[in-house]
């Protein structure tokens, strides 16, 4: 049975930003799958709306983009490849540059299994800027 959950970004001051809804085909996923789906969905949304969305809103700042209040403005509108973005996000998780909270519990490893329920809350907390892809 598919499960939809809302993923939010949080700051170190507790502010919540940009929410994205993700749907998973099963109720059990790994942290790695959570990161992959989040990054993939953000990049797909950007690429499908490239003409209307000159600003990329996502976890990882694309190469050749500058940070704005609403995301990352690309110097020249272009399609983004999700794989380098995903690789950078995984690297950031492994080096503790981002923390993932699942129902207020910190995810410990990429292979950690997460049981998704209707009320599962996920937050990404960036401790350092992530650039790449």
DAVEN-V488697 format. One record per run of one state. SS is the DSSP state (H for helix, E for strand, L for the rest). FROM is the first residue (numbers start at 1). LEN is the number of residues. Records with the same first field share a line. If there is no record, write none. Layout:
BEGIN
SS: FROM-LEN, FROM-LEN
END
This chain:
BEGIN
L: 1-2, 11-5, 25-3, 49-6, 57-4, 62-3, 69-2, 75-7, 95-3, 103-2, 107-6, 116-5, 127-4, 132-2
E: 3-8, 16-9, 28-3, 55-2, 61-1, 65-4, 71-4, 98-5, 105-2, 113-3, 121-6, 131-1
H: 31-18, 82-13
END
